[in-house]
Amino acid sequence: MKKLLLKLIDLYQHYLSPDHSIWAKSMDRPPYCKHIPSCSDYTKEAITKKWALKGLIMWIRRICRCMPWNKGGYDPVGK
């Protein structure tokens, strides 16, 4: 399950992500994501450090924090 989720995130980053994809890298613009690391990188790290279900829960919580009223900034996965 863990490997499948990480592979899906890799595919998303390569083809669809507004920060990581092929088309996004060809554009000369600042990063789209207001958080560091980006949500997809955060999710990959959470799934790698924690187990798959906990990583997905952390991802959902992170997506919920992505709103206009949140300043963003550095938001590590933690221990």
MMTF fields as JSON, N, C-alpha, C and O atoms, coordinates in Angstrom:
{
  "mmtfVersion": "1.0.0",
  "mmtfProducer": "UNKNOWN",
  "numBonds": 315,
  "numAtoms": 316,
  "numGroups": 79,
  "numChains": 1,
  "numModels": 1,
  "chainsPerModel": [1],
  "groupsPerChain": [79],
  "chainIdList": ["A"],
  "bondAtomList": [4, 2, 8, 6, 12, 10, 16, 14, 20, 18, 24, 22, 28, 26, 32, 30, 36, 34, 40, 38, 44, 42, 48, 46, 52, 50, 56, 54, 60, 58, 64, 62, 68, 66, 72, 70, 76, 74, 80, 78, 84, 82, 88, 86, 92, 90, 96, 94, 100, 98, 104, 102, 108, 106, 112, 110, 116, 114, 120, 118, 124, 122, 128, 126, 132, 130, 136, 134, 140, 138, 144, 142, 148, 146, 152, 150, 156, 154, 160, 158, 164, 162, 168, 166, 172, 170, 176, 174, 180, 178, 184, 182, 188, 186, 192, 190, 196, 194, 200, 198, 204, 202, 208, 206, 212, 210, 216, 214, 220, 218, 224, 222, 228, 226, 232, 230, 236, 234, 240, 238, 244, 242, 248, 246, 252, 250, 256, 254, 260, 258, 264, 262, 268, 266, 272, 270, 276, 274, 280, 278, 284, 282, 288, 286, 292, 290, 296, 294, 300, 298, 304, 302, 308, 306, 312, 310],
  "bondOrderList": [1, 1, 1, 1, 1, 1, 1, 1, 1, 1, 1, 1, 1, 1, 1, 1, 1, 1, 1, 1, 1, 1, 1, 1, 1, 1, 1, 1, 1, 1, 1, 1, 1, 1, 1, 1, 1, 1, 1, 1, 1, 1, 1, 1, 1, 1, 1, 1, 1, 1, 1, 1, 1, 1, 1, 1, 1, 1, 1, 1, 1, 1, 1, 1, 1, 1, 1, 1, 1, 1, 1, 1, 1, 1, 1, 1, 1, 1],
  "groupList": [{"groupName": "MET", "atomNameList": ["N", "CA", "C", "O"], "elementList": ["N", "C", "C", "O"], "formalChargeList": [0, 0, 0, 0], "bondAtomList": [1, 0, 2, 1, 3, 2], "bondOrderList": [1, 1, 2], "singleLetterCode": "M", "chemCompType": "L-PEPTIDE LINKING"}, {"groupName": "LYS", "atomNameList": ["N", "CA", "C", "O"], "elementList": ["N", "C", "C", "O"], "formalChargeList": [0, 0, 0, 0], "bondAtomList": [1, 0, 2, 1, 3, 2], "bondOrderList": [1, 1, 2], "singleLetterCode": "K", "chemCompType": "L-PEPTIDE LINKING"}, {"groupName": "LEU", "atomNameList": ["N", "CA", "C", "O"], "elementList": ["N", "C", "C", "O"], "formalChargeList": [0, 0, 0, 0], "bondAtomList": [1, 0, 2, 1, 3, 2], "bondOrderList": [1, 1, 2], "singleLetterCode": "L", "chemCompType": "L-PEPTIDE LINKING"}, {"groupName": "ILE", "atomNameList": ["N", "CA", "C", "O"], "elementList": ["N", "C", "C", "O"], "formalChargeList": [0, 0, 0, 0], "bondAtomList": [1, 0, 2, 1, 3, 2], "bondOrderList": [1, 1, 2], "singleLetterCode": "I", "chemCompType": "L-PEPTIDE LINKING"}, {"groupName": "ASP", "atomNameList": ["N", "CA", "C", "O"], "elementList": ["N", "C", "C", "O"], "formalChargeList": [0, 0, 0, 0], "bondAtomList": [1, 0, 2, 1, 3, 2], "bondOrderList": [1, 1, 2], "singleLetterCode": "D", "chemCompType": "L-PEPTIDE LINKING"}, {"groupName": "TYR", "atomNameList": ["N", "CA", "C", "O"], "elementList": ["N", "C", "C", "O"], "formalChargeList": [0, 0, 0, 0], "bondAtomList": [1, 0, 2, 1, 3, 2], "bondOrderList": [1, 1, 2], "singleLetterCode": "Y", "chemCompType": "L-PEPTIDE LINKING"}, {"groupName": "GLN", "atomNameList": ["N", "CA", "C", "O"], "elementList": ["N", "C", "C", "O"], "formalChargeList": [0, 0, 0, 0], "bondAtomList": [1, 0, 2, 1, 3, 2], "bondOrderList": [1, 1, 2], "singleLetterCode": "Q", "chemCompType": "L-PEPTIDE LINKING"}, {"groupName": "HIS", "atomNameList": ["N", "CA", "C", "O"], "elementList": ["N", "C", "C", "O"], "formalChargeList": [0, 0, 0, 0], "bondAtomList": [1, 0, 2, 1, 3, 2], "bondOrderList": [1, 1, 2], "singleLetterCode": "H", "chemCompType": "L-PEPTIDE LINKING"}, {"groupName": "SER", "atomNameList": ["N", "CA", "C", "O"], "elementList": ["N", "C", "C", "O"], "formalChargeList": [0, 0, 0, 0], "bondAtomList": [1, 0, 2, 1, 3, 2], "bondOrderList": [1, 1, 2], "singleLetterCode": "S", "chemCompType": "L-PEPTIDE LINKING"}, {"groupName": "PRO", "atomNameList": ["N", "CA", "C", "O"], "elementList": ["N", "C", "C", "O"], "formalChargeList": [0, 0, 0, 0], "bondAtomList": [1, 0, 2, 1, 3, 2], "bondOrderList": [1, 1, 2], "singleLetterCode": "P", "chemCompType": "L-PEPTIDE LINKING"}, {"groupName": "TRP", "atomNameList": ["N", "CA", "C", "O"], "elementList": ["N", "C", "C", "O"], "formalChargeList": [0, 0, 0, 0], "bondAtomList": [1, 0, 2, 1, 3, 2], "bondOrderList": [1, 1, 2], "singleLetterCode": "W", "chemCompType": "L-PEPTIDE LINKING"}, {"groupName": "ALA", "atomNameList": ["N", "CA", "C", "O"], "elementList": ["N", "C", "C", "O"], "formalChargeList": [0, 0, 0, 0], "bondAtomList": [1, 0, 2, 1, 3, 2], "bondOrderList": [1, 1, 2], "singleLetterCode": "A", "chemCompType": "L-PEPTIDE LINKING"}, {"groupName": "ARG", "atomNameList": ["N", "CA", "C", "O"], "elementList": ["N", "C", "C", "O"], "formalChargeList": [0, 0, 0, 0], "bondAtomList": [1, 0, 2, 1, 3, 2], "bondOrderList": [1, 1, 2], "singleLetterCode": "R", "chemCompType": "L-PEPTIDE LINKING"}, {"groupName": "CYS", "atomNameList": ["N", "CA", "C", "O"], "elementList": ["N", "C", "C", "O"], "formalChargeList": [0, 0, 0, 0], "bondAtomList": [1, 0, 2, 1, 3, 2], "bondOrderList": [1, 1, 2], "singleLetterCode": "C", "chemCompType": "L-PEPTIDE LINKING"}, {"groupName": "THR", "atomNameList": ["N", "CA", "C", "O"], "elementList": ["N", "C", "C", "O"], "formalChargeList": [0, 0, 0, 0], "bondAtomList": [1, 0, 2, 1, 3, 2], "bondOrderList": [1, 1, 2], "singleLetterCode": "T", "chemCompType": "L-PEPTIDE LINKING"}, {"groupName": "GLU", "atomNameList": ["N", "CA", "C", "O"], "elementList": ["N", "C", "C", "O"], "formalChargeList": [0, 0, 0, 0], "bondAtomList": [1, 0, 2, 1, 3, 2], "bondOrderList": [1, 1, 2], "singleLetterCode": "E", "chemCompType": "L-PEPTIDE LINKING"}, {"groupName": "GLY", "atomNameList": ["N", "CA", "C", "O"], "elementList": ["N", "C", "C", "O"], "formalChargeList": [0, 0, 0, 0], "bondAtomList": [1, 0, 2, 1, 3, 2], "bondOrderList": [1, 1, 2], "singleLetterCode": "G", "chemCompType": "PEPTIDE LINKING"}, {"groupName": "ASN", "atomNameList": ["N", "CA", "C", "O"], "elementList": ["N", "C", "C", "O"], "formalChargeList": [0, 0, 0, 0], "bondAtomList": [1, 0, 2, 1, 3, 2], "bondOrderList": [1, 1, 2], "singleLetterCode": "N", "chemCompType": "L-PEPTIDE LINKING"}, {"groupName": "VAL", "atomNameList": ["N", "CA", "C", "O"], "elementList": ["N", "C", "C", "O"], "formalChargeList": [0, 0, 0, 0], "bondAtomList": [1, 0, 2, 1, 3, 2], "bondOrderList": [1, 1, 2], "singleLetterCode": "V", "chemCompType": "L-PEPTIDE LINKING"}],
  "groupTypeList": [0, 1, 1, 2, 2, 2, 1, 2, 3, 4, 2, 5, 6, 7, 5, 2, 8, 9, 4, 7, 8, 3, 10, 11, 1, 8, 0, 4, 12, 9, 9, 5, 13, 1, 7, 3, 9, 8, 13, 8, 4, 5, 14, 1, 15, 11, 3, 14, 1, 1, 10, 11, 2, 1, 16, 2, 3, 0, 10, 3, 12, 12, 3, 13, 12, 13, 0, 9, 10, 17, 1, 16, 16, 5, 4, 9, 18, 16, 1],
  "groupIdList": [1, 2, 3, 4, 5, 6, 7, 8, 9, 10, 11, 12, 13, 14, 15, 16, 17, 18, 19, 20, 21, 22, 23, 24, 25, 26, 27, 28, 29, 30, 31, 32, 33, 34, 35, 36, 37, 38, 39, 40, 41, 42, 43, 44, 45, 46, 47, 48, 49, 50, 51, 52, 53, 54, 55, 56, 57, 58, 59, 60, 61, 62, 63, 64, 65, 66, 67, 68, 69, 70, 71, 72, 73, 74, 75, 76, 77, 78, 79],
  "secStructList": [7, 2, 2, 2, 2, 2, 2, 2, 2, 2, 2, 2, 2, 2, 2, 6, 7, 6, 6, 6, 1, 2, 2, 2, 2, 2, 1, 7, 7, 7, 7, 1, 7, 1, 3, 3, 1, 7, 2, 2, 2, 2, 2, 2, 2, 2, 2, 2, 2, 1, 7, 2, 2, 2, 2, 2, 2, 2, 2, 2, 2, 2, 2, 2, 6, 7, 1, 6, 6, 7, 7, 7, 3, 3, 7, 7, 7, 7, 7],
  "xCoordList": [0.829, 0.0, 0.878, 0.618, 1.916, 2.811, 3.489, 3.54, 4.005, 4.681, 3.716, 4.087, 2.486, 1.488, 1.175, 1.112, 0.981, 0.698, 1.857, 1.648, 3.07, 4.235, 4.366, 4.745, 4.058, 4.103, 3.032, 3.289, 1.842, 0.776, 1.158, 0.872, 1.801, 2.251, 3.333, 3.344, 4.239, 5.271, 4.649, 5.075, 3.651, 2.97, 2.27, 2.339, 1.607, 0.959, 1.987, 1.774, 3.099, 4.125, 4.697, 4.971, 4.873, 5.491, 4.572, 5.033, 3.278, 2.376, 1.376, 0.963, 0.971, -0.12, 0.215, -0.432, 1.185, 1.468, 1.798, 2.582, 1.197, 1.533, 2.927, 3.393, 3.598, 4.965, 6.02, 7.138, 5.697, 6.706, 6.631, 7.602, 5.532, 5.329, 6.224, 6.871, 6.236, 7.046, 6.629, 7.481, 5.336, 4.863, 5.106, 5.371, 5.024, 5.246, 6.71, 7.015, 7.607, 9.036, 9.438, 10.416, 8.679, 9.017, 8.599, 9.092, 7.701, 7.269, 8.205, 8.678, 8.46, 9.337, 8.466, 8.101, 8.145, 7.294, 7.646, 8.281, 7.245, 7.533, 6.681, 5.706, 7.049, 6.28, 4.818, 4.501, 3.952, 2.518, 2.11, 1.277, 2.69, 2.316, 2.849, 4.0, 2.011, 2.414, 3.123, 3.688, 3.095, 3.749, 5.095, 5.299, 5.987, 7.273, 7.383, 7.353, 7.504, 7.52, 6.126, 5.13, 6.067, 4.77, 3.912, 4.425, 2.627, 1.71, 2.059, 1.967, 2.454, 2.792, 4.091, 4.199, 5.079, 6.313, 6.043, 6.605, 5.193, 4.796, 4.144, 4.447, 3.252, 2.552, 3.506, 3.411, 4.427, 5.425, 6.244, 6.488, 6.664, 7.459, 6.634, 7.136, 5.373, 4.503, 4.267, 4.291, 4.043, 3.816, 5.093, 5.038, 6.245, 7.517, 7.864, 8.278, 7.698, 8.055, 7.023, 7.373, 5.767, 4.672, 4.156, 4.744, 3.109, 2.527, 1.503, 1.15, 1.028, 0.231, -1.033, -1.301, -1.806, -3.056, -2.795, -3.476, -1.828, -1.492, -0.998, -1.333, -0.208, 0.265, -0.88, -0.843, -1.889, -3.053, -3.868, -4.381, -3.987, -4.696, -3.95, -4.565, -2.631, -1.829, -1.98, -2.009, -2.077, -2.281, -3.618, -3.687, -4.668, -5.987, -5.957, -6.515, -5.307, -5.197, -4.404, -4.728, -3.376, -2.562, -3.366, -3.29, -4.124, -4.963, -5.998, -6.298, -6.535, -7.511, -6.885, -7.592, -5.582, -4.895, -4.56, -4.129, -4.75, -4.42, -5.622, -6.458, -5.692, -6.786, -6.25, -5.128, -7.004, -6.508, -6.1, -5.242, -6.691, -6.398, -5.163, -4.727, -4.6, -3.398, -2.173, -2.109, -1.209, 0.0, 0.885, 1.607, 0.832, 1.711, 3.05, 3.111, 4.119, 5.453, 5.934, 5.402, 6.952, 7.562, 6.644, 6.23, 6.32, 5.409, 5.939, 5.516, 6.862, 7.463, 6.514, 5.515, 6.836, 6.038, 6.127, 5.116, 7.277, 7.446, 7.887, 8.121, 7.989, 8.499, 7.411, 7.682],
  "yCoordList": [-1.191, 0.0, 1.262, 2.22, 1.232, 2.381, 2.678, 3.83, 1.642, 1.823, 2.333, 3.167, 1.84, 2.285, 3.771, 4.521, 4.193, 5.603, 6.498, 7.551, 6.077, 6.876, 6.956, 7.999, 5.871, 5.876, 6.803, 7.509, 6.805, 7.701, 9.167, 10.011, 9.464, 10.834, 11.224, 12.353, 10.303, 10.582, 10.896, 11.828, 10.124, 10.368, 11.732, 12.481, 12.044, 13.352, 14.476, 15.439, 14.341, 15.379, 15.536, 16.653, 14.449, 14.503, 15.108, 15.829, 14.813, 15.218, 16.325, 17.06, 16.473, 17.377, 18.515, 19.562, 18.331, 19.292, 20.684, 20.817, 21.731, 23.092, 23.531, 24.588, 22.754, 23.073, 22.148, 22.589, 20.878, 19.878, 19.346, 18.753, 19.528, 18.862, 19.424, 20.459, 18.719, 19.107, 20.485, 21.337, 20.707, 21.987, 23.123, 24.248, 22.858, 23.908, 24.338, 25.514, 23.383, 23.716, 24.52, 25.266, 24.366, 25.114, 26.585, 27.425, 26.887, 28.27, 28.955, 28.33, 30.211, 30.948, 31.739, 32.888, 31.083, 31.72, 31.195, 30.147, 31.904, 31.423, 30.191, 29.901, 29.472, 28.277, 28.605, 29.681, 27.685, 27.847, 27.601, 28.324, 26.597, 26.197, 27.2, 27.628, 27.571, 28.52, 27.844, 28.519, 26.519, 25.77, 25.225, 24.972, 25.055, 24.408, 23.257, 23.509, 22.051, 21.526, 21.566, 21.747, 21.398, 21.396, 20.246, 19.321, 20.315, 19.301, 17.885, 16.933, 17.75, 16.404, 15.902, 14.72, 16.784, 16.379, 16.059, 15.112, 16.841, 16.613, 15.235, 14.482, 14.921, 13.638, 12.475, 11.461, 12.612, 11.552, 11.329, 10.188, 12.408, 12.284, 11.68, 10.85, 12.093, 11.553, 10.063, 9.302, 9.64, 8.214, 7.421, 6.288, 8.005, 7.314, 7.206, 6.143, 8.297, 8.293, 7.581, 6.885, 7.76, 7.134, 5.987, 5.699, 5.337, 4.313, 4.954, 6.119, 4.221, 4.783, 5.496, 6.613, 4.894, 5.515, 6.807, 7.806, 6.804, 8.02, 9.107, 10.28, 8.726, 9.679, 10.303, 11.495, 9.514, 10.04, 10.984, 11.996, 10.664, 11.554, 12.875, 13.941, 12.804, 14.024, 14.85, 16.079, 14.187, 14.875, 15.615, 16.761, 14.971, 15.609, 16.841, 17.881, 16.722, 17.869, 19.006, 20.179, 18.653, 19.661, 20.373, 21.595, 19.628, 20.221, 21.162, 22.216, 20.788, 21.646, 22.953, 23.95, 22.969, 24.199, 25.092, 26.231, 24.598, 25.363, 26.215, 25.806, 27.393, 28.316, 29.735, 29.978, 30.656, 32.031, 32.69, 33.573, 32.286, 32.93, 32.365, 32.908, 31.308, 30.711, 31.326, 31.412, 31.749, 32.375, 31.389, 31.774, 30.13, 29.144, 29.133, 29.317, 28.919, 28.883, 27.466, 26.506, 27.357, 26.064, 25.238, 25.687, 24.037, 23.148, 21.727, 20.985, 21.339, 19.999, 18.89, 19.139, 17.682, 16.513, 16.255, 15.932, 16.385, 16.12, 14.69, 13.908, 14.386, 13.069, 12.049, 10.893],
  "zCoordList": [0.0, 0.0, 0.0, -0.728, 0.83, 0.941, -0.404, -0.836, -1.055, -2.346, -3.41, -4.235, -3.394, -4.359, -4.169, -5.143, -2.93, -2.653, -3.082, -3.684, -2.771, -3.168, -4.692, -5.225, -5.389, -6.852, -7.432, -8.407, -6.843, -7.294, -7.09, -7.939, -5.971, -5.718, -6.718, -7.209, -7.023, -8.032, -9.389, -10.071, -9.774, -11.048, -11.034, -12.008, -9.938, -9.808, -9.944, -10.68, -9.229, -9.278, -10.683, -11.121, -11.374, -12.695, -13.764, -14.649, -13.676, -14.756, -14.405, -15.302, -13.143, -12.817, -11.853, -11.89, -11.019, -9.951, -10.488, -11.428, -9.888, -10.317, -9.881, -10.307, -9.051, -8.621, -9.204, -9.469, -9.411, -9.759, -11.179, -11.649, -11.875, -13.164, -14.262, -14.105, -15.355, -16.512, -17.014, -17.262, -17.163, -17.683, -16.702, -17.126, -15.397, -14.402, -14.369, -14.169, -14.567, -14.56, -15.789, -15.757, -16.872, -18.079, -17.981, -18.734, -17.061, -16.868, -15.87, -14.92, -16.09, -15.189, -14.213, -14.464, -13.086, -12.088, -10.704, -10.585, -9.663, -8.308, -7.972, -8.666, -6.912, -6.531, -6.236, -5.728, -6.556, -6.371, -4.916, -4.37, -4.304, -2.952, -1.933, -2.02, -0.972, 0.059, 1.227, 2.087, 1.26, 2.332, 1.859, 0.672, 2.795, 2.541, 3.534, 4.738, 3.109, 1.748, 1.127, 1.827, -0.184, -0.869, -0.328, 0.302, -0.579, -0.036, -0.505, 0.269, -1.761, -2.242, -1.616, -1.289, -1.445, -0.758, 0.71, 1.26, 1.328, 2.725, 2.864, 3.79, 1.935, 1.98, 1.771, 2.463, 0.82, 0.609, 1.874, 2.267, 2.505, 3.727, 4.864, 5.621, 4.985, 6.038, 5.842, 6.809, 4.613, 4.342, 4.579, 5.057, 4.25, 4.453, 5.935, 6.399, 6.676, 8.103, 8.971, 9.924, 8.638, 9.382, 8.532, 7.49, 8.924, 8.069, 7.152, 7.337, 6.179, 5.078, 5.562, 5.121, 6.442, 6.889, 7.646, 7.414, 8.539, 9.285, 8.325, 8.494, 7.325, 6.331, 5.547, 5.24, 5.221, 4.5, 5.386, 4.907, 6.652, 7.588, 7.721, 7.743, 7.809, 7.889, 6.612, 6.67, 5.466, 4.187, 4.169, 3.725, 4.644, 4.679, 5.577, 5.23, 6.725, 7.628, 6.983, 7.166, 6.236, 5.554, 4.469, 4.345, 3.691, 2.653, 3.278, 2.717, 4.422, 5.103, 5.582, 5.728, 5.828, 6.235, 5.041, 5.221, 3.858, 2.66, 2.272, 1.466, 2.852, 2.593, 2.551, 2.994, 2.042, 1.899, 3.22, 3.219, 4.336, 5.618, 6.305, 7.321, 5.785, 6.363, 5.693, 4.466, 6.491, 5.947, 5.199, 4.279, 5.585, 4.969, 5.685, 6.901, 4.935, 5.526, 5.763, 5.206, 6.603, 6.899, 7.77, 8.839, 7.329, 8.024, 7.9, 7.013, 8.782, 8.669, 9.104, 9.779, 8.715, 9.078, 10.574, 11.197, 11.151, 12.57, 12.82, 11.899, 14.085, 14.48, 14.603, 14.928]
}
